[in-house]
Amino acid sequence: MKNKKLVAITGLTAVAVVGGSLAYFNQTMTVENPFDTNKYASELVETFNPTDGDNWQPGETVNKDIQVENTGDYDVIVRVKFDETWTRKGGDAYVIKEGLNNTASQENANDGLTERDYSVVAKNLVNDDKWIYNLNDGYYYYKTNLAKGENTDKFLDSVTLLENADMGRYEEIKYYTIADVKPDNTNIGDDESTQWVKYTGEVPTGAKHTRTVTQIVKGAEGYADSDYKLTITAQTVQATSSAVQDAFGTTNIAGTSWSLDQ
């Protein structure tokens, strides 16, 4: 009996020892994975001599080259917009047009008014088969991805002021004087004995001298005596759906065949 009890106790003791020494395997490990990012970069390249635009005459073409280059490491999507402003010398802007295409037209070339004209400056494009104009936002979109190290080729080649661009409406004003000695031409007033006086119709009786002045009609100056500014905006964005959607507001421009990552 004693031997059996001893065996039983020994068994219990063994179980207790095993139970008291239970442990689990625990190990903490770390690994570092180095990453780096390349760059998104692009450049709007222009060839233009500002002095070529001095004293710009109707019908005259001025060289102005532009192209977009991808100087980064990834594909980009490209769009370009043309905005223009006419400003009276010494005054304020009187024509502001945004998102223009390459066409030019005016409602009336002789009325001296500009409000309803589209543009009197033609943008002479080259390689335009690579671009699509979107009427909704006034941008030209490059039809495909612009890959690393590539450029769009020259897009704008030159600009031409329309040959019949409205340079203002003019009127003839007739003056006479009864003074024996012809007054100075700048001396225009109401004293008939010494000044030039405006008249219409036939020359007044007693006139000793007459003169006719051709001058522009106030409020109908057209594009005369003005400064023109063409603003070219180029926008590039990484070729992913979310980036294009965020930047352009859409990823669906008819005529394009972009390859966009998700």
C-alpha positions as a Markdown table, in Angstrom:
| # | Residue | x | y | z |
|---|---|---|---|---|
| 1 | Met | 0.0 | 0.0 | 0.0 |
| 2 | Lys | 2.8 | 2.4 | 0.8 |
| 3 | Asn | 4.4 | 1.7 | -2.5 |
| 4 | Lys | 1.3 | 2.5 | -4.4 |
| 5 | Lys | 0.7 | 5.8 | -2.6 |
| 6 | Leu | 4.3 | 6.8 | -3.2 |
| 7 | Val | 3.8 | 6.2 | -6.9 |
| 8 | Ala | 0.7 | 8.2 | -7.0 |
| 9 | Ile | 2.3 | 11.1 | -5.1 |
| 10 | Thr | 5.3 | 11.0 | -7.4 |
| 11 | Gly | 3.0 | 11.2 | -10.4 |
| 12 | Leu | 1.3 | 14.3 | -9.0 |
| 13 | Thr | 4.6 | 15.9 | -8.2 |
| 14 | Ala | 5.7 | 15.3 | -11.8 |
| 15 | Val | 2.6 | 17.0 | -13.1 |
| 16 | Ala | 3.1 | 19.9 | -10.8 |
| 17 | Val | 6.7 | 20.4 | -12.0 |
| 18 | Val | 5.7 | 20.3 | -15.6 |
| 19 | Gly | 2.9 | 22.7 | -15.0 |
| 20 | Gly | 5.1 | 25.2 | -13.2 |
| 21 | Ser | 7.7 | 25.3 | -16.0 |
| 22 | Leu | 5.3 | 26.1 | -19.0 |
| 23 | Ala | 6.5 | 29.0 | -21.2 |
| 24 | Tyr | 5.7 | 30.3 | -24.7 |
| 25 | Phe | 8.1 | 31.3 | -27.5 |
| 26 | Asn | 8.4 | 35.0 | -27.9 |
| 27 | Gln | 10.7 | 36.9 | -30.3 |
| 28 | Thr | 10.8 | 40.5 | -31.5 |
| 29 | Met | 12.4 | 41.1 | -34.9 |
| 30 | Thr | 12.7 | 44.2 | -37.1 |
| 31 | Val | 13.7 | 44.7 | -40.7 |
| 32 | Glu | 14.3 | 48.0 | -42.5 |
| 33 | Asn | 13.4 | 48.4 | -46.2 |
| 34 | Pro | 14.9 | 51.4 | -47.8 |
| 35 | Phe | 12.8 | 53.3 | -50.4 |
| 36 | Asp | 13.4 | 56.5 | -52.4 |
| 37 | Thr | 11.2 | 58.7 | -54.5 |
| 38 | Asn | 12.1 | 60.1 | -57.9 |
| 39 | Lys | 10.8 | 63.5 | -59.0 |
| 40 | Tyr | 7.9 | 65.0 | -61.0 |
| 41 | Ala | 9.2 | 68.0 | -63.0 |
| 42 | Ser | 8.3 | 69.8 | -66.2 |
| 43 | Glu | 9.2 | 72.9 | -68.0 |
| 44 | Leu | 7.5 | 75.4 | -70.3 |
| 45 | Val | 10.1 | 76.3 | -72.9 |
| 46 | Glu | 9.6 | 79.6 | -74.9 |
| 47 | Thr | 11.4 | 81.3 | -77.7 |
| 48 | Phe | 10.3 | 84.9 | -78.0 |
| 49 | Asn | 12.1 | 88.2 | -78.5 |
| 50 | Pro | 10.0 | 90.9 | -76.8 |
| 51 | Thr | 11.3 | 93.7 | -79.2 |
| 52 | Asp | 9.6 | 91.8 | -82.1 |
| 53 | Gly | 6.3 | 92.9 | -80.7 |
| 54 | Asp | 7.1 | 96.6 | -80.7 |
| 55 | Asn | 4.9 | 98.7 | -83.0 |
| 56 | Trp | 2.9 | 95.6 | -84.0 |
| 57 | Gln | 1.1 | 96.2 | -87.3 |
| 58 | Pro | -2.1 | 94.6 | -88.6 |
| 59 | Gly | -1.2 | 91.5 | -90.7 |
| 60 | Glu | 2.2 | 91.2 | -89.0 |
| 61 | Thr | 3.4 | 87.8 | -87.7 |
| 62 | Val | 5.7 | 87.6 | -84.6 |
| 63 | Asn | 7.6 | 84.5 | -83.8 |
| 64 | Lys | 6.7 | 82.9 | -80.4 |
| 65 | Asp | 7.6 | 79.2 | -79.9 |
| 66 | Ile | 6.4 | 77.2 | -76.9 |
| 67 | Gln | 6.7 | 73.5 | -76.0 |
| 68 | Val | 6.4 | 71.5 | -72.7 |
| 69 | Glu | 9.2 | 69.2 | -71.6 |
| 70 | Asn | 9.0 | 66.4 | -69.0 |
| 71 | Thr | 12.2 | 66.8 | -67.0 |
| 72 | Gly | 11.1 | 64.4 | -64.3 |
| 73 | Asp | 11.2 | 60.6 | -63.8 |
| 74 | Tyr | 7.5 | 59.7 | -64.4 |
| 75 | Asp | 4.8 | 60.2 | -67.0 |
| 76 | Val | 2.8 | 63.4 | -66.8 |
| 77 | Ile | -0.4 | 64.6 | -68.4 |
| 78 | Val | -0.3 | 68.1 | -70.0 |
| 79 | Arg | -2.7 | 70.8 | -70.8 |
| 80 | Val | -2.1 | 74.4 | -72.1 |
| 81 | Lys | -4.3 | 77.5 | -72.1 |
| 82 | Phe | -4.2 | 80.8 | -73.9 |
| 83 | Asp | -5.4 | 84.0 | -72.2 |
| 84 | Glu | -5.0 | 87.5 | -73.6 |
| 85 | Thr | -5.4 | 91.1 | -72.4 |
| 86 | Trp | -5.6 | 94.4 | -74.3 |
| 87 | Thr | -4.7 | 97.5 | -72.3 |
| 88 | Arg | -5.0 | 101.1 | -73.5 |
| 89 | Lys | -1.6 | 102.8 | -73.1 |
| 90 | Gly | -1.7 | 104.7 | -69.8 |
| 91 | Gly | -5.1 | 103.2 | -69.0 |
| 92 | Asp | -6.8 | 100.0 | -67.8 |
| 93 | Ala | -7.5 | 96.7 | -69.5 |
| 94 | Tyr | -10.4 | 96.9 | -71.8 |
| 95 | Val | -10.4 | 93.4 | -73.3 |
| 96 | Ile | -9.8 | 90.2 | -71.3 |
| 97 | Lys | -10.2 | 86.9 | -73.0 |
| 98 | Glu | -9.6 | 83.5 | -71.3 |
| 99 | Gly | -9.2 | 80.0 | -72.7 |
| 100 | Leu | -8.9 | 81.0 | -76.4 |
| 101 | Asn | -8.4 | 78.6 | -79.2 |
| 102 | Asn | -6.3 | 79.3 | -82.3 |
| 103 | Thr | -9.0 | 81.1 | -84.3 |
| 104 | Ala | -9.5 | 84.8 | -84.7 |
| 105 | Ser | -12.6 | 86.8 | -85.6 |
| 106 | Gln | -14.3 | 90.2 | -84.9 |
| 107 | Glu | -17.9 | 91.2 | -85.2 |
| 108 | Asn | -17.2 | 94.4 | -87.1 |
| 109 | Ala | -13.8 | 95.5 | -88.3 |
| 110 | Asn | -14.8 | 99.2 | -88.6 |
| 111 | Asp | -17.0 | 100.1 | -85.7 |
| 112 | Gly | -14.2 | 100.7 | -83.2 |
| 113 | Leu | -15.8 | 98.4 | -80.7 |
| 114 | Thr | -14.2 | 95.3 | -79.2 |
| 115 | Glu | -16.7 | 93.8 | -76.7 |
| 116 | Arg | -18.1 | 91.2 | -79.0 |
| 117 | Asp | -15.0 | 90.3 | -80.8 |
| 118 | Tyr | -13.6 | 86.8 | -80.2 |
| 119 | Ser | -9.9 | 87.6 | -80.7 |
| 120 | Val | -8.0 | 89.6 | -83.4 |
| 121 | Val | -4.8 | 87.6 | -82.8 |
| 122 | Ala | -4.4 | 84.2 | -84.5 |
| 123 | Lys | -2.3 | 81.6 | -82.6 |
| 124 | Asn | -0.4 | 79.7 | -85.3 |
| 125 | Leu | -0.1 | 76.2 | -84.0 |
| 126 | Val | 2.0 | 73.3 | -85.2 |
| 127 | Asn | 1.8 | 69.6 | -84.3 |
| 128 | Asp | -1.8 | 70.4 | -83.2 |
| 129 | Asp | -2.8 | 66.9 | -84.2 |
| 130 | Lys | -1.2 | 65.9 | -80.9 |
| 131 | Trp | -3.6 | 68.1 | -78.9 |
| 132 | Ile | -7.4 | 68.4 | -78.4 |
| 133 | Tyr | -9.2 | 71.6 | -77.5 |
| 134 | Asn | -11.8 | 71.3 | -74.8 |
| 135 | Leu | -14.4 | 74.0 | -75.2 |
| 136 | Asn | -15.7 | 73.5 | -71.7 |
| 137 | Asp | -12.6 | 74.8 | -69.9 |
| 138 | Gly | -10.6 | 76.5 | -72.7 |
| 139 | Tyr | -7.6 | 74.2 | -72.4 |
| 140 | Tyr | -5.7 | 72.3 | -75.1 |
| 141 | Tyr | -5.0 | 68.8 | -73.8 |
| 142 | Tyr | -2.0 | 66.7 | -74.9 |
| 143 | Lys | -3.6 | 63.5 | -76.2 |
| 144 | Thr | -1.2 | 61.0 | -74.7 |
| 145 | Asn | 1.1 | 60.7 | -71.7 |
| 146 | Leu | 4.2 | 62.7 | -71.9 |
| 147 | Ala | 7.0 | 60.3 | -70.9 |
| 148 | Lys | 10.2 | 60.9 | -69.0 |
| 149 | Gly | 12.7 | 63.0 | -71.0 |
| 150 | Glu | 10.2 | 63.7 | -73.8 |
| 151 | Asn | 8.7 | 67.0 | -75.0 |
| 152 | Thr | 5.5 | 67.8 | -76.8 |
| 153 | Asp | 7.4 | 69.3 | -79.7 |
| 154 | Lys | 6.7 | 72.9 | -80.7 |
| 155 | Phe | 3.0 | 73.7 | -80.2 |
| 156 | Leu | 2.7 | 77.4 | -80.7 |
| 157 | Asp | 4.9 | 78.7 | -83.5 |
| 158 | Ser | 3.9 | 82.4 | -83.8 |
| 159 | Val | 1.0 | 84.9 | -83.4 |
| 160 | Thr | -0.5 | 87.1 | -86.1 |
| 161 | Leu | -2.5 | 90.3 | -85.7 |
| 162 | Leu | -5.4 | 90.2 | -88.1 |
| 163 | Glu | -4.8 | 92.2 | -91.3 |
| 164 | Asn | -8.1 | 94.0 | -90.8 |
| 165 | Ala | -7.9 | 94.3 | -87.0 |
| 166 | Asp | -10.1 | 97.2 | -85.9 |
| 167 | Met | -7.8 | 100.1 | -85.3 |
| 168 | Gly | -10.6 | 102.4 | -84.3 |
| 169 | Arg | -13.3 | 104.5 | -85.9 |
| 170 | Tyr | -12.2 | 107.9 | -87.1 |
| 171 | Glu | -14.1 | 111.1 | -87.9 |
| 172 | Glu | -13.3 | 114.3 | -89.8 |
| 173 | Ile | -13.8 | 117.6 | -88.0 |
| 174 | Lys | -13.8 | 120.8 | -90.1 |
| 175 | Tyr | -12.6 | 124.1 | -88.7 |
| 176 | Tyr | -12.5 | 127.7 | -90.0 |
| 177 | Thr | -11.4 | 131.1 | -88.9 |
| 178 | Ile | -12.1 | 134.6 | -90.0 |
| 179 | Ala | -8.8 | 135.8 | -88.7 |
| 180 | Asp | -6.6 | 137.4 | -91.4 |
| 181 | Val | -3.5 | 135.7 | -90.0 |
| 182 | Lys | -3.9 | 132.0 | -89.8 |
| 183 | Pro | -3.9 | 130.9 | -86.1 |
| 184 | Asp | -1.8 | 128.1 | -84.8 |
| 185 | Asn | -3.3 | 124.7 | -85.6 |
| 186 | Thr | -3.6 | 123.9 | -81.9 |
| 187 | Asn | -5.5 | 127.0 | -81.1 |
| 188 | Ile | -9.0 | 125.8 | -81.4 |
| 189 | Gly | -11.8 | 127.6 | -79.5 |
| 190 | Asp | -14.9 | 129.8 | -79.8 |
| 191 | Asp | -13.6 | 133.3 | -80.6 |
| 192 | Glu | -14.1 | 133.6 | -84.3 |
| 193 | Ser | -11.7 | 136.5 | -84.6 |
| 194 | Thr | -8.7 | 134.6 | -83.5 |
| 195 | Gln | -9.6 | 130.9 | -83.1 |
| 196 | Trp | -10.5 | 127.9 | -85.2 |
| 197 | Val | -14.2 | 127.2 | -85.0 |
| 198 | Lys | -15.9 | 123.8 | -85.8 |
| 199 | Tyr | -18.4 | 123.8 | -88.7 |
| 200 | Thr | -20.4 | 121.3 | -90.7 |
| 201 | Gly | -21.6 | 121.5 | -94.3 |
| 202 | Glu | -20.4 | 124.3 | -96.6 |
| 203 | Val | -17.6 | 126.6 | -95.6 |
| 204 | Pro | -19.1 | 129.5 | -93.7 |
| 205 | Thr | -19.2 | 132.9 | -95.4 |
| 206 | Gly | -16.2 | 135.1 | -94.4 |
| 207 | Ala | -13.9 | 132.2 | -93.6 |
| 208 | Lys | -10.3 | 133.2 | -94.2 |
| 209 | His | -8.7 | 129.8 | -93.4 |
| 210 | Thr | -10.0 | 126.3 | -93.0 |
| 211 | Arg | -8.6 | 123.0 | -91.8 |
| 212 | Thr | -9.8 | 119.4 | -91.5 |
| 213 | Val | -8.7 | 117.2 | -88.6 |
| 214 | Thr | -9.1 | 113.5 | -88.7 |
| 215 | Gln | -9.3 | 112.0 | -85.2 |
| 216 | Ile | -10.4 | 108.8 | -83.5 |
| 217 | Val | -13.9 | 108.8 | -82.0 |
| 218 | Lys | -13.9 | 108.7 | -78.3 |
| 219 | Gly | -15.2 | 105.3 | -77.0 |
| 220 | Ala | -14.6 | 103.7 | -80.4 |
| 221 | Glu | -10.8 | 103.4 | -80.3 |
| 222 | Gly | -10.7 | 99.7 | -81.3 |
| 223 | Tyr | -7.3 | 98.2 | -80.7 |
| 224 | Ala | -5.3 | 101.3 | -81.5 |
| 225 | Asp | -2.7 | 102.7 | -79.1 |
| 226 | Ser | -2.7 | 99.6 | -76.9 |
| 227 | Asp | -0.6 | 97.0 | -75.3 |
| 228 | Tyr | -1.3 | 93.3 | -75.9 |
| 229 | Lys | -0.4 | 90.5 | -73.5 |
| 230 | Leu | -0.6 | 86.8 | -74.3 |
| 231 | Thr | -0.5 | 84.6 | -71.2 |
| 232 | Ile | 0.3 | 80.9 | -71.7 |
| 233 | Thr | -0.5 | 78.6 | -68.8 |
| 234 | Ala | 0.8 | 75.1 | -68.9 |
| 235 | Gln | -0.2 | 72.5 | -66.3 |
| 236 | Thr | 1.2 | 69.1 | -65.8 |
| 237 | Val | 0.1 | 66.4 | -63.4 |
| 238 | Gln | 1.3 | 62.9 | -62.6 |
| 239 | Ala | -0.5 | 60.2 | -64.7 |
| 240 | Thr | -2.8 | 58.7 | -62.1 |
| 241 | Ser | -6.6 | 58.8 | -62.1 |
| 242 | Ser | -6.8 | 60.5 | -58.7 |
| 243 | Ala | -4.2 | 63.2 | -59.5 |
| 244 | Val | -5.8 | 64.0 | -62.9 |
| 245 | Gln | -9.3 | 64.1 | -61.4 |
| 246 | Asp | -8.1 | 66.4 | -58.6 |
| 247 | Ala | -6.2 | 68.8 | -60.9 |
| 248 | Phe | -8.5 | 68.8 | -64.0 |
| 249 | Gly | -11.8 | 67.9 | -62.5 |
| 250 | Thr | -12.2 | 65.0 | -64.9 |
| 251 | Thr | -10.3 | 62.1 | -66.3 |
| 252 | Asn | -12.5 | 61.9 | -69.4 |
| 253 | Ile | -11.5 | 64.4 | -72.1 |
| 254 | Ala | -12.9 | 63.3 | -75.5 |
| 255 | Gly | -10.1 | 62.7 | -78.0 |
| 256 | Thr | -7.4 | 61.8 | -75.4 |
| 257 | Ser | -5.9 | 58.3 | -74.9 |
| 258 | Trp | -4.2 | 58.7 | -71.6 |
| 259 | Ser | -2.8 | 55.7 | -69.6 |
| 260 | Leu | -3.6 | 56.5 | -66.0 |
| 261 | Asp | -2.5 | 54.4 | -63.0 |
| 262 | Gln | -5.0 | 53.9 | -60.2 |
